[in-house]
Amino acid sequence: MTAPYPIQYVKGVGPRLGEKLAARGIRTPHDALYFFPRDYEDRRKVVPIRELTSGMTVPVRGKILSVQGGGKGFRPTRLLEVVIADGTGRLSAKWFRFHPSLAERFRVGETVTLCGPARWFRFFPEMHHPEILAEEDAADPVHSGRIVPVYPEVEGVPPRVLRKIQWEVVQRHASFEIECFPAGILERVGIPPLQESLASLHFPRDDADAERFREFSSPQQRRLIFGELFALQWALTLRRAGTEREEAIPLPWDREIVDEIKRRLPFDLTGAQRRVVNEILKDLGKPHPMHRLLQGDVGSGKTIVAWIAAMVAWRHGVQAAVMAPTEILAEQHYRKFLERSAGLPVRVALLSAALPPKEREAVRNRIRDGEADIVVGTHALIQESVAFRNLALGVIDEQHRFGVLQRASLRRKGRISPHLLVMTATPIPRTLAITLYGDLDVSVIDEMPRGRLPVRTKVVTEDGRRKVFEEIRREIARGGRAYVVLPLVEESEKIALRDATRTAERLREAFPGVGVGLLHGRMKAAEKEGTMGRFKDGDLQLLVSTTVVEVGVDVPEATVMVVEHAERFGLSQLHQLRGRVGRGTRPSSCFLMAGGEQGEEAAARLSIMEKTVDGFRIAEEDLRIRGPGDFAGVRQSGIPDLVFADLVRDASILNLAKEIAAELQREDPSLSAPDHIGIRRFLAMRSTALRGEHPSPSSRD
């Protein structure tokens, strides 16, 4: 293994640079080995200026035609421009922040070699802040004539100096790293040993494919990616194995309750719903707890599935708990469960912070004494003051609004582990679902109920606002209702956005005789319930709201959704908002009002919403654009940030890591076999690093 001595003793470092490197988390040569390049530049040959294309980062060499700028004193805003020519074309090199000594390095008539990303300005190529390659670099194996690594910035350490330090570290220490995976696994994944991977990853061989390194798809990079994803999958495999060893109350279904459920449904289940119900019923009959994720697009009928599972629990004389993220959604589930169960001796209770203290205490007593069969509630369900008599089934709706701690808290409410069904209307791409919920079996409702019409979606600029308002008037006149959703509650002086409060006032003036309501997260629970109830009942026809309506609110009469400043929302959030309309039998529309300053990425994002209503396709695009870090509650999922791997790009490695982790868990769960001791050591070291005892520096900043 790499020597543990301080980084300052590496050739070319010393105490001063050592302090700066340590501040970035690079304290030892081992840390430096795992401080990876963020990009690569192919400097193996000088490229003629006329062959440059935008984004290409390569060396160019030419005669200096002019030098403009410079001067004495340090002026950060001053421009230095150097124009060179090589016989095939001209290129302008520009520096916007520079030390005066930089200008002194250029003399008209001399030849200079520069390397930087090419771009075009007024039909001519230019480079901003290119690196100057000195003539002596031609024989230097570090800075020129090779695929050169580009490292993340380390404050106070120039890129060339950092690259030289990394060269010294790799030459002296990479070969001492110990490969933890046996040869059979390396061969199966198609990756080289760790020592070779680390050396080539920092300084690729002369015959390497530069583009593969830039795309992080080289075999050497895949070795590090696999290690990271394997550690992740092993942790999830252990979690699943622990669940399978636990005991639960078996809840086998019988024909009588199934027939009763069918009689109470005013419609036939879709094929997807029947498939999912069968998967859940099979799990409930087992003596160890079900741990199942139910994915289903907005309006696909997940609540009916949850009710069926709860009814099976009731049939066995045990309790079921249904936890929702908002008071509004909990109230909605409560009413639907009451409606479906009418005429049966099923005792359904609602527990939320919105209840008066005495009423809340009475509900808690009913839960404790077993007088509530199905309990619907918010986070209030997992408070210490709530005790169940015999909880055997837990259902968590909109799982992405909760974290693993809340999930665990609900499970602890049972005397023995309850069966657990977690549901989400935020479609999660398979690659991310494998990671986020690797300890859960996954069921998918990928079919919409018959008669559901797709929502017409249109991106609208400010010029089209009047037509949108006319559409709202027409729909309200026909008995429909409309939402107008905004990102802010009150007007902000810093961000020029339409705010919900003032928009509601304007719309009351613009729509005389129409009931206009206001709904936002700062309102008291009773106020929210009252406003939503009036909208459902038709006393209000136009509801101005923040994203509090994003999750689960069901008003079949709502036919128009207007999202202001749509470019500021994520794709999955827009899809959730769009799902608030089109829940009845009439055609519905969603208008995405785009601000005047939307960029190309925002325009592309909104265009996707126009093209498809498929939540899973939208989720894939959202994951691709935003990355996994902010998607679907990853931050609260209990999964550490990935330094090197990318869940979208590396989906195939992720699947392979899951397979291998599962096989090892079955064959050698303690990793005590001689071939697996290295893996056990690697996992222990990684666990230590993730606890922060000796954090590895992130190289993807």
Legacy VTK file of the C-alpha trace (Angstrom):
# vtk DataFile Version 3.0
C-alpha trace
ASCII
DATASET POLYDATA
POINTS 701 float
0.000 0.000 0.000
1.092 3.600 -0.583
3.337 5.060 2.097
1.386 7.031 4.749
3.960 9.811 5.209
2.915 13.469 4.691
2.607 14.795 1.138
5.204 17.498 1.828
7.983 14.874 1.551
7.134 14.109 -2.073
9.728 15.545 -4.459
8.829 19.116 -5.434
6.312 19.736 -2.614
7.790 20.956 0.683
5.997 22.483 3.710
4.368 25.477 1.935
2.768 23.507 -0.910
2.076 20.671 1.519
-0.222 22.916 3.538
-2.139 23.985 0.452
-2.572 20.387 -0.709
-3.643 19.276 2.782
-6.311 21.997 2.798
-7.776 20.259 -0.285
-7.713 16.885 1.480
-4.448 15.690 -0.084
-2.434 14.825 3.025
-0.479 11.761 1.859
0.677 10.180 -1.417
-2.281 7.800 -1.078
-4.667 10.764 -1.089
-2.897 12.156 -4.149
-3.362 8.866 -6.029
-7.098 9.157 -5.477
-7.269 12.823 -6.479
-8.351 12.142 -10.033
-8.243 14.287 -13.180
-11.514 15.988 -14.108
-10.583 16.074 -17.804
-7.802 15.313 -20.307
-6.078 17.205 -23.106
-4.564 15.415 -26.087
-1.199 17.101 -26.573
0.393 14.359 -28.639
0.601 16.526 -31.747
0.322 20.189 -32.707
-2.864 20.867 -34.716
-3.000 23.402 -37.604
-5.221 26.359 -36.734
-7.502 25.771 -39.723
-8.335 22.256 -38.401
-9.606 23.518 -35.043
-13.235 22.916 -34.151
-15.186 24.473 -31.283
-14.487 22.722 -27.960
-11.301 21.044 -29.166
-8.455 21.362 -26.610
-5.143 20.803 -28.399
-1.748 22.493 -28.865
-1.300 25.061 -31.636
1.994 26.668 -32.636
2.426 29.904 -34.514
4.353 33.116 -34.994
3.257 36.036 -32.810
1.744 38.784 -34.997
0.664 41.215 -32.280
0.555 41.716 -28.495
-2.060 44.098 -27.096
-2.605 44.947 -23.428
-0.400 44.271 -20.463
1.277 47.292 -18.899
2.446 47.873 -15.375
0.603 47.136 -12.171
-1.912 44.399 -11.494
-5.279 45.123 -13.051
-7.552 42.054 -12.961
-9.990 43.493 -15.507
-7.369 44.328 -18.089
-7.264 42.286 -21.309
-4.125 40.771 -22.798
-4.581 39.613 -26.388
-1.914 37.769 -28.392
-2.564 36.957 -32.071
-0.601 34.114 -33.671
-0.529 32.617 -37.186
0.787 29.293 -38.474
0.333 29.635 -42.244
-3.079 27.948 -42.159
-4.925 30.573 -40.151
-4.884 33.061 -37.290
-5.836 32.582 -33.629
-6.391 35.089 -30.831
-5.303 34.101 -27.297
-6.883 36.168 -24.508
-6.218 36.524 -20.799
-8.676 38.502 -18.673
-6.890 38.221 -15.327
-3.117 38.131 -15.449
0.076 39.263 -13.811
2.011 41.952 -15.739
4.922 39.522 -16.181
2.735 37.407 -18.464
2.809 40.014 -21.239
6.596 40.037 -21.076
6.684 36.410 -22.254
5.488 37.380 -25.745
7.551 39.084 -28.447
6.274 39.862 -31.938
7.994 37.609 -34.497
8.759 34.804 -32.031
7.104 31.372 -32.141
4.918 30.191 -29.267
2.990 26.991 -28.493
-0.364 27.344 -26.718
-2.903 24.816 -25.496
-6.491 25.550 -24.497
-10.117 25.043 -25.533
-10.867 26.539 -28.937
-13.923 28.737 -29.440
-15.180 31.058 -32.154
-15.745 34.809 -31.966
-16.837 36.744 -35.058
-15.831 33.876 -37.360
-12.292 33.583 -35.954
-10.886 31.009 -33.481
-9.640 32.068 -30.077
-8.498 30.539 -26.795
-9.121 31.986 -23.343
-6.347 31.567 -20.760
-4.421 28.897 -22.729
-1.411 27.225 -21.157
1.920 28.314 -22.637
4.041 25.309 -23.548
7.721 26.134 -23.338
10.193 24.660 -25.823
11.712 22.521 -23.094
8.295 20.900 -22.610
8.779 19.024 -25.869
11.083 16.561 -24.101
9.112 16.639 -20.812
6.953 13.526 -20.255
4.522 15.457 -18.004
3.218 18.544 -19.807
3.503 17.842 -23.526
3.626 15.122 -26.165
1.033 12.996 -24.358
-2.568 12.849 -23.126
-2.262 15.326 -20.273
-4.452 15.170 -17.130
-6.377 18.273 -16.066
-6.904 18.283 -12.302
-9.478 20.149 -10.224
-8.185 23.448 -8.913
-6.146 23.460 -5.720
-5.935 26.985 -4.359
-2.382 28.317 -4.426
-0.992 25.441 -6.521
-0.560 26.220 -10.264
-1.850 23.486 -12.632
1.637 22.720 -13.990
3.049 22.333 -10.478
0.163 20.086 -9.418
0.573 17.935 -12.520
4.304 17.513 -11.772
3.547 16.503 -8.164
1.028 13.934 -9.359
3.598 12.546 -11.808
6.068 12.013 -8.954
3.387 10.343 -6.810
2.292 7.997 -9.594
5.845 7.011 -10.534
6.800 6.178 -6.958
3.610 4.891 -5.339
1.010 3.543 -7.792
2.692 0.137 -8.007
2.387 -0.362 -4.229
-1.425 -0.219 -4.222
-3.011 -3.624 -3.545
-5.717 -5.036 -5.797
-8.634 -6.232 -3.655
-10.718 -8.021 -6.304
-9.689 -11.512 -7.450
-8.649 -12.043 -11.064
-11.936 -13.781 -11.891
-14.012 -10.705 -11.051
-11.635 -8.364 -12.912
-11.879 -10.587 -15.992
-15.670 -10.775 -15.744
-16.002 -6.977 -15.595
-13.284 -6.453 -18.214
-11.059 -4.194 -16.154
-7.294 -4.159 -15.386
-5.779 -4.413 -11.884
-5.784 -1.384 -9.600
-2.074 -0.588 -9.953
-2.239 -0.344 -13.740
-5.534 1.532 -13.571
-4.244 4.216 -11.219
-1.098 4.833 -13.254
-2.931 5.056 -16.592
-5.815 7.019 -15.143
-3.502 9.858 -14.150
-1.159 9.633 -17.153
-2.671 7.581 -20.009
-0.345 5.527 -22.195
0.779 6.895 -25.556
-1.502 4.556 -27.486
-4.597 5.318 -25.369
-7.877 6.593 -26.815
-8.094 10.170 -25.540
-11.833 10.423 -26.204
-12.592 7.376 -24.058
-10.681 8.954 -21.186
-12.583 12.207 -21.628
-15.854 10.241 -21.548
-14.666 8.279 -18.469
-15.213 5.005 -20.309
-11.662 3.623 -20.497
-11.031 0.216 -18.833
-8.783 1.912 -16.268
-11.513 4.351 -15.245
-14.069 1.550 -15.230
-11.930 -0.222 -12.597
-12.375 2.687 -10.164
-16.027 3.079 -11.114
-16.673 -0.608 -10.453
-15.039 -0.448 -7.031
-17.211 2.468 -6.005
-20.450 0.927 -7.275
-19.617 -2.484 -5.825
-19.200 -0.954 -2.349
-22.577 0.728 -2.758
-24.304 -2.452 -3.902
-22.699 -4.513 -1.148
-24.168 -2.159 1.482
-27.611 -2.498 -0.102
-27.230 -6.279 -0.346
-26.473 -6.441 3.395
-29.541 -4.328 4.095
-31.719 -6.662 2.031
-30.213 -9.773 3.655
-30.956 -8.321 7.088
-34.575 -7.783 6.117
-34.942 -11.338 4.828
-33.750 -12.708 8.191
-36.399 -10.752 10.106
-39.754 -12.204 11.103
-43.141 -10.772 10.128
-46.794 -11.725 10.565
-47.843 -13.712 7.456
-50.953 -12.184 5.871
-52.145 -14.715 3.279
-55.115 -13.553 1.233
-58.351 -15.492 0.919
-61.019 -15.587 -1.765
-63.674 -13.936 0.433
-61.796 -10.675 0.972
-60.664 -10.555 -2.668
-64.255 -10.963 -3.851
-65.394 -8.259 -1.405
-62.723 -5.888 -2.748
-63.777 -6.529 -6.346
-67.427 -5.808 -5.501
-66.483 -2.431 -4.046
-64.474 -1.208 -7.009
-66.544 0.893 -9.462
-64.167 -0.134 -12.236
-61.964 -3.026 -13.318
-58.307 -2.929 -12.356
-55.867 -2.433 -15.213
-53.609 -5.309 -16.177
-50.678 -3.529 -14.507
-52.635 -3.040 -11.283
-53.604 -6.728 -11.196
-49.983 -7.751 -11.729
-48.777 -5.469 -8.927
-51.530 -6.582 -6.538
-50.542 -10.222 -7.114
-46.883 -9.401 -6.348
-47.879 -7.662 -3.117
-50.301 -10.381 -1.995
-47.613 -13.002 -2.571
-45.167 -11.010 -0.404
-47.718 -10.457 2.371
-48.203 -14.202 2.762
-44.536 -14.783 3.640
-43.170 -15.033 7.224
-40.582 -12.306 6.623
-41.405 -8.661 5.923
-42.301 -7.434 2.462
-40.086 -4.571 1.345
-41.541 -3.394 -1.940
-41.349 -0.167 -3.940
-44.424 0.619 -6.028
-43.715 2.991 -8.899
-46.589 4.419 -10.848
-47.086 7.524 -12.905
-49.440 10.286 -11.786
-53.017 8.958 -11.860
-52.077 5.314 -12.490
-54.031 4.023 -9.477
-51.502 3.374 -6.691
-53.912 4.382 -3.906
-56.321 1.576 -4.847
-53.455 -0.911 -4.584
-52.547 0.436 -1.123
-56.181 0.134 -0.017
-56.327 -3.504 -1.168
-53.176 -4.320 0.847
-54.622 -2.552 3.903
-57.877 -4.521 3.568
-55.942 -7.809 3.590
-54.261 -6.680 6.839
-57.678 -5.794 8.323
-58.993 -9.222 7.360
-56.289 -10.755 9.588
-57.147 -8.532 12.555
-53.940 -6.490 12.477
-53.274 -2.789 11.909
-52.118 -0.948 8.791
-50.588 2.543 8.703
-50.525 4.825 5.650
-48.108 7.767 5.873
-48.387 10.740 3.476
-46.092 13.790 3.265
-48.767 16.511 3.542
-51.946 17.171 5.505
-53.897 17.586 2.261
-52.783 14.230 0.856
-53.361 12.422 4.156
-56.912 13.851 4.333
-57.519 12.783 0.738
-56.371 9.196 1.409
-58.477 9.074 4.575
-61.643 10.055 2.711
-60.976 7.564 -0.111
-60.335 4.717 2.328
-63.574 5.567 4.193
-65.494 5.672 0.908
-64.127 2.332 -0.336
-64.708 0.624 3.033
-68.251 1.937 3.650
-70.557 -0.772 5.005
-67.726 -2.909 6.373
-66.694 -2.910 10.048
-63.344 -1.319 9.148
-62.248 1.403 11.555
-60.283 4.046 9.634
-58.606 6.850 11.618
-56.823 10.058 10.628
-53.865 11.314 12.685
-52.256 14.641 11.827
-50.839 17.690 13.532
-53.849 19.644 12.264
-56.196 17.903 14.700
-57.082 19.713 17.951
-54.974 18.397 20.879
-57.844 16.518 22.572
-58.934 14.894 19.324
-55.349 13.978 18.482
-54.927 12.347 21.898
-58.161 10.392 21.408
-56.913 9.052 18.046
-53.598 8.035 19.630
-55.496 6.124 22.322
-57.550 4.297 19.675
-54.336 3.337 17.853
-52.702 2.106 21.066
-55.754 0.060 22.092
-56.165 -1.498 18.644
-59.486 0.277 18.012
-58.175 1.784 14.756
-57.639 -0.788 12.007
-56.261 1.479 9.285
-54.472 4.659 10.386
-53.810 7.368 7.827
-51.537 10.255 8.754
-48.508 12.431 8.159
-45.149 12.423 9.988
-47.310 12.423 13.135
-47.494 8.622 12.777
-43.810 8.170 13.658
-43.736 10.432 16.716
-42.669 8.763 19.971
-46.106 9.416 21.474
-47.736 7.089 18.906
-47.872 3.388 19.792
-49.598 0.698 17.727
-51.092 -2.415 19.282
-50.302 -4.760 16.394
-48.989 -2.933 13.331
-48.364 -5.436 10.528
-48.368 -3.267 7.372
-46.837 0.143 6.702
-47.497 2.123 3.511
-45.444 5.216 2.708
-46.838 7.413 -0.061
-44.577 9.711 -2.090
-41.464 7.959 -0.762
-39.130 10.613 -2.229
-40.499 13.089 0.336
-39.247 10.890 3.169
-35.785 9.579 4.031
-34.536 6.207 5.212
-34.787 7.358 8.827
-38.538 7.964 8.545
-38.929 4.599 6.829
-37.073 2.910 9.686
-39.108 4.819 12.292
-42.373 3.484 10.866
-41.021 -0.080 10.814
-40.085 0.197 14.505
-43.737 0.858 15.371
-44.494 -2.857 14.998
-43.804 -5.390 17.749
-42.115 -7.413 15.017
-41.137 -6.043 11.642
-44.200 -4.959 9.637
-44.562 -5.488 5.918
-43.593 -2.291 4.096
-44.917 -0.846 0.840
-43.399 2.419 -0.336
-45.027 4.239 -3.242
-43.912 7.041 -5.500
-45.549 8.940 -8.333
-42.146 10.300 -9.297
-41.042 7.747 -11.915
-37.491 6.697 -11.116
-35.194 5.464 -13.890
-34.132 1.862 -13.397
-30.474 2.793 -12.878
-31.356 5.065 -9.984
-34.006 2.754 -8.521
-31.376 -0.018 -8.279
-29.236 2.320 -6.198
-31.807 4.196 -4.141
-33.934 1.173 -3.344
-31.573 -1.754 -3.783
-33.013 -3.272 -0.606
-36.536 -3.247 -2.060
-38.328 -5.328 -4.655
-39.729 -3.075 -7.355
-43.236 -3.145 -8.828
-44.283 -0.822 -11.639
-47.729 0.300 -12.753
-46.956 1.174 -16.355
-50.519 1.390 -17.618
-53.043 4.197 -17.186
-56.739 3.558 -16.380
-59.019 3.325 -19.402
-60.577 6.615 -20.447
-57.698 8.746 -19.138
-56.958 11.447 -21.739
-53.386 12.754 -22.174
-52.917 16.346 -21.030
-52.164 18.752 -23.869
-48.973 20.618 -22.944
-47.762 23.878 -24.471
-44.816 26.155 -23.697
-45.996 29.775 -23.770
-44.031 33.029 -23.686
-45.311 36.324 -22.302
-46.845 37.195 -25.672
-49.256 34.293 -25.334
-50.484 35.126 -21.809
-53.769 36.660 -23.013
-54.724 33.484 -24.916
-53.996 31.390 -21.822
-56.314 33.592 -19.754
-59.006 33.227 -22.405
-58.651 29.438 -22.167
-59.081 29.633 -18.379
-62.268 31.724 -18.803
-63.717 29.214 -21.271
-62.978 26.223 -19.046
-64.432 27.873 -15.937
-67.555 28.770 -17.938
-67.891 25.073 -18.837
-67.685 24.076 -15.181
-63.964 23.356 -15.097
-61.381 24.637 -12.664
-57.826 25.902 -13.050
-54.534 26.060 -11.176
-51.926 28.803 -11.468
-48.679 27.638 -9.809
-45.757 29.908 -8.884
-42.390 29.268 -7.273
-42.562 32.036 -4.609
-45.030 33.009 -1.899
-44.155 36.703 -1.630
-42.505 39.061 -4.067
-38.725 39.088 -3.896
-36.667 42.170 -4.651
-33.732 39.992 -5.704
-35.572 37.622 -8.008
-38.012 39.171 -10.463
-40.650 36.453 -10.310
-44.396 36.658 -10.195
-45.349 35.715 -6.654
-48.412 33.813 -5.543
-49.830 36.485 -3.231
-49.830 39.350 -5.714
-50.815 37.096 -8.616
-53.940 36.062 -6.691
-54.830 39.743 -6.229
-54.344 40.466 -9.936
-56.404 37.463 -10.995
-59.297 38.507 -8.758
-59.332 41.763 -10.727
-58.932 40.006 -14.095
-61.655 37.406 -13.374
-64.570 39.253 -11.747
-67.236 36.892 -10.474
-64.799 33.972 -10.296
-63.742 32.540 -6.935
-59.957 32.884 -6.727
-58.167 31.105 -3.869
-54.605 31.183 -2.573
-52.699 28.143 -1.277
-49.107 28.064 -0.030
-46.897 26.293 2.469
-46.842 29.099 5.036
-50.567 28.856 5.666
-51.804 27.032 8.750
-53.006 23.495 8.152
-56.657 24.428 8.792
-56.422 27.276 6.245
-54.930 24.928 3.631
-57.634 22.352 4.232
-60.353 24.996 4.005
-59.023 26.473 0.762
-58.540 23.065 -0.853
-61.983 21.966 0.269
-63.610 25.032 -1.298
-61.721 24.363 -4.540
-62.851 20.722 -4.583
-66.451 21.734 -3.851
-66.462 24.397 -6.579
-66.764 27.492 -4.364
-63.366 28.450 -5.782
-62.796 27.934 -9.499
-59.267 29.302 -9.802
-56.526 28.309 -7.345
-53.248 30.233 -7.173
-50.688 28.076 -5.425
-47.058 27.306 -4.774
-45.841 23.739 -5.304
-47.799 22.563 -2.258
-50.263 21.151 -4.831
-47.501 19.114 -6.474
-48.230 15.910 -4.608
-51.401 13.887 -4.766
-54.193 16.485 -4.773
-57.141 15.005 -6.689
-59.764 17.338 -8.193
-61.315 15.655 -11.260
-62.978 18.916 -12.380
-59.611 20.701 -12.767
-58.822 21.001 -16.483
-56.199 23.772 -16.756
-52.751 23.992 -15.167
-50.637 27.135 -15.631
-47.051 27.008 -14.322
-45.403 30.418 -14.101
-41.622 30.605 -14.586
-41.674 26.975 -15.655
-37.978 27.133 -16.547
-37.182 27.259 -12.822
-38.709 23.833 -12.114
-37.199 20.396 -12.631
-38.775 18.072 -15.191
-40.121 15.638 -12.614
-41.666 18.489 -10.643
-43.341 19.848 -13.781
-44.662 16.366 -14.522
-46.092 16.132 -11.010
-47.782 19.514 -11.390
-49.209 18.554 -14.775
-50.639 15.452 -13.113
-53.016 17.615 -11.063
-55.197 18.039 -14.163
-56.610 15.471 -16.566
-57.933 13.350 -13.696
-61.512 13.457 -14.976
-63.154 12.629 -18.306
-62.721 16.025 -20.007
-59.736 17.156 -22.111
-57.195 19.127 -20.082
-54.333 21.519 -20.811
-51.055 22.466 -19.135
-49.433 25.786 -20.049
-45.761 26.228 -19.150
-45.135 29.980 -18.959
-41.464 30.555 -19.787
-39.564 33.611 -18.581
-37.725 35.850 -21.007
-34.234 34.828 -19.821
-34.468 31.066 -20.266
-31.317 29.495 -21.668
-30.855 26.684 -24.176
-30.950 23.995 -21.482
-34.210 25.311 -20.026
-35.768 25.514 -23.487
-34.749 21.907 -24.205
-36.183 20.805 -20.865
-39.555 22.438 -21.499
-39.619 21.026 -25.015
-39.506 17.512 -23.538
-42.676 18.288 -21.578
-44.436 19.216 -24.836
-43.382 16.003 -26.552
-44.320 13.345 -23.992
-46.540 12.540 -21.025
-44.524 9.394 -20.261
-43.236 9.932 -16.732
-40.425 7.389 -17.057
-39.035 9.020 -20.176
-39.227 12.393 -18.446
-37.465 10.949 -15.396
-34.613 9.651 -17.563
-34.177 13.112 -19.083
-34.372 14.755 -15.668
-31.699 12.433 -14.322
-29.505 13.066 -17.365
-29.823 16.862 -17.030
-29.728 17.314 -13.269
-27.608 14.323 -12.286
-28.443 11.895 -9.494
-27.323 14.161 -6.673
-30.541 16.144 -6.537
-32.929 13.630 -8.003
-35.759 11.955 -6.127
-34.452 12.529 -2.641
-30.986 11.050 -3.104
-29.629 13.550 -0.602
-31.772 12.043 2.141
-31.596 8.449 0.978
-28.633 7.472 3.150
-26.462 6.801 0.089
-23.079 8.584 -0.025
-22.120 10.872 -2.877
-20.332 9.110 -5.718
-16.943 10.606 -6.483
-16.111 8.780 -9.692
-19.164 6.857 -10.861
-22.177 8.284 -12.671
-25.461 6.394 -12.330
-26.620 7.280 -15.842
-23.366 6.799 -17.703
-22.323 3.701 -15.781
-25.635 1.798 -15.738
-24.086 -1.391 -17.156
-21.360 -1.454 -14.477
-23.986 -0.757 -11.809
-25.983 -3.816 -12.874
-22.860 -5.980 -12.937
-21.804 -4.740 -9.492
-25.250 -5.643 -8.162
-25.048 -9.175 -9.619
-21.582 -9.822 -8.201
-22.464 -8.398 -4.774
-25.568 -10.610 -4.597
-23.579 -13.727 -5.594
-20.915 -13.055 -2.972
-23.581 -12.465 -0.327
-25.062 -15.890 -1.089
-21.757 -17.769 -1.366
-19.537 -16.043 1.192
-21.482 -13.441 3.239
-18.598 -12.901 5.674
-16.046 -12.569 2.833
-13.759 -14.946 4.709
-12.608 -17.032 1.714
-8.937 -16.387 0.791
-9.926 -14.760 -2.538
-12.353 -12.415 -0.771
-10.269 -11.129 2.146
-9.038 -8.240 -0.007
-12.634 -7.235 -0.771
-13.447 -7.274 2.951
-10.439 -5.045 3.657
-11.434 -2.652 0.856
-15.017 -2.346 2.181
-13.766 -1.713 5.720
-11.386 1.016 4.523
-14.113 2.622 2.432
-16.541 2.565 5.355
-13.939 4.316 7.501
-13.398 6.993 4.850
-17.147 7.595 4.443
-17.501 8.114 8.207
-15.100 11.017 7.814
-12.241 9.544 9.797
-9.896 9.970 6.835
-11.906 11.389 3.942
-10.617 10.913 0.431
-10.443 14.165 -1.557
-13.169 14.525 -4.140
-11.759 15.061 -7.592
-15.043 15.771 -9.336
-15.639 19.307 -7.979
LINES 1 702
701 0 1 2 3 4 5 6 7 8 9 10 11 12 13 14 15 16 17 18 19 20 21 22 23 24 25 26 27 28 29 30 31 32 33 34 35 36 37 38 39 40 41 42 43 44 45 46 47 48 49 50 51 52 53 54 55 56 57 58 59 60 61 62 63 64 65 66 67 68 69 70 71 72 73 74 75 76 77 78 79 80 81 82 83 84 85 86 87 88 89 90 91 92 93 94 95 96 97 98 99 100 101 102 103 104 105 106 107 108 109 110 111 112 113 114 115 116 117 118 119 120 121 122 123 124 125 126 127 128 129 130 131 132 133 134 135 136 137 138 139 140 141 142 143 144 145 146 147 148 149 150 151 152 153 154 155 156 157 158 159 160 161 162 163 164 165 166 167 168 169 170 171 172 173 174 175 176 177 178 179 180 181 182 183 184 185 186 187 188 189 190 191 192 193 194 195 196 197 198 199 200 201 202 203 204 205 206 207 208 209 210 211 212 213 214 215 216 217 218 219 220 221 222 223 224 225 226 227 228 229 230 231 232 233 234 235 236 237 238 239 240 241 242 243 244 245 246 247 248 249 250 251 252 253 254 255 256 257 258 259 260 261 262 263 264 265 266 267 268 269 270 271 272 273 274 275 276 277 278 279 280 281 282 283 284 285 286 287 288 289 290 291 292 293 294 295 296 297 298 299 300 301 302 303 304 305 306 307 308 309 310 311 312 313 314 315 316 317 318 319 320 321 322 323 324 325 326 327 328 329 330 331 332 333 334 335 336 337 338 339 340 341 342 343 344 345 346 347 348 349 350 351 352 353 354 355 356 357 358 359 360 361 362 363 364 365 366 367 368 369 370 371 372 373 374 375 376 377 378 379 380 381 382 383 384 385 386 387 388 389 390 391 392 393 394 395 396 397 398 399 400 401 402 403 404 405 406 407 408 409 410 411 412 413 414 415 416 417 418 419 420 421 422 423 424 425 426 427 428 429 430 431 432 433 434 435 436 437 438 439 440 441 442 443 444 445 446 447 448 449 450 451 452 453 454 455 456 457 458 459 460 461 462 463 464 465 466 467 468 469 470 471 472 473 474 475 476 477 478 479 480 481 482 483 484 485 486 487 488 489 490 491 492 493 494 495 496 497 498 499 500 501 502 503 504 505 506 507 508 509 510 511 512 513 514 515 516 517 518 519 520 521 522 523 524 525 526 527 528 529 530 531 532 533 534 535 536 537 538 539 540 541 542 543 544 545 546 547 548 549 550 551 552 553 554 555 556 557 558 559 560 561 562 563 564 565 566 567 568 569 570 571 572 573 574 575 576 577 578 579 580 581 582 583 584 585 586 587 588 589 590 591 592 593 594 595 596 597 598 599 600 601 602 603 604 605 606 607 608 609 610 611 612 613 614 615 616 617 618 619 620 621 622 623 624 625 626 627 628 629 630 631 632 633 634 635 636 637 638 639 640 641 642 643 644 645 646 647 648 649 650 651 652 653 654 655 656 657 658 659 660 661 662 663 664 665 666 667 668 669 670 671 672 673 674 675 676 677 678 679 680 681 682 683 684 685 686 687 688 689 690 691 692 693 694 695 696 697 698 699 700
